[in-house]
Amino acid sequence: MIVLGLTGSIAMGKSTAANLFRRLGVPVHDADAAVHRLLGPGGDAVEAVEAAFPDCVRGGAVDRKTLGDRVFGDPATLRRLESILHPRVRAAELAFLRRMSRRRASLVVLDIPLLFETGGDRRCDAVAVVSAPRRLQLARVLARPGMTRQRLAGVETRQMPDRDKRRRADVVISSALGRAVTLRGIERIVTALSGRTSFAWPPRPLIRRRGYQMLKRRIQI
């Protein structure tokens, strides 16, 4: 089972790309969605978050806006939150991989916003980065409700620059030319990975990425 990491900076089109993988029948694990479940009513992280941030839990669920405001611009507080969330998100990811392995899936996607930043690329056979020109990224992100340049700057302090992600990627997916072009690129990725041997699953102490390092040179997106 090939494990493909999918990542990209804010407003680059990663969620659209993830949905296109799903459209092609590829199972996708969404790390952000896992966080939402953990913080929602009855979520596994609610009790721990309430103990650490009592003012951020209301009605049995975490008020994500209040929590976001609490950790924004405060690295120490953010690290405290991450120590609660990251192990639980990782457990959800492992459960997904085991489930897909039992179903004999040939390819799965791990949709992780901070994939490189957290070392998640070491758990993948290959990594696809979704990218678009800066001007398009800014137009998309600043159109979001409540988003400002100041808040964007705060988000980007936690994210690896797009140019570095593209440099480290095995393949770059362009989201600048419309959904149809993005879909064709993703179809080529799925075809290129078909039938390959995984070094990432089952987990090994050291992932050997032999055979994937040249992937981006063989697939023209």
Number of C-alpha atoms within 10 A of each C-alpha: 21 23 23 25 27 30 29 28 21 20 21 26 23 24 18 16 25 22 15 19 20 14 11 12 12 17 20 21 21 19 20 13 12 19 18 14 17 22 23 19 16 13 16 15 22 25 18 14 22 16 11 14 18 13 14 20 21 12 8 14 20 26 16 14 9 14 18 12 11 15 15 14 14 10 11 10 15 15 13 14 18 13 11 15 20 15 11 17 21 14 12 18 18 14 12 17 23 14 12 17 17 9 9 10 15 18 21 24 23 25 24 20 22 18 24 20 13 11 10 16 25 18 22 25 26 26 30 27 26 29 25 20 12 12 8 14 18 16 11 14 17 15 10 10 7 8 11 13 11 9 13 14 11 13 14 14 10 11 18 15 12 20 10 10 23 19 11 16 24 22 27 28 29 23 25 16 9 9 15 11 15 20 22 14 20 24 14 14 23 17 10 13 19 13 12 14 13 21 21 22 17 13 12 10 8 10 16 14 15 9 12 17 15 13 19 19 12 12 16 12 18
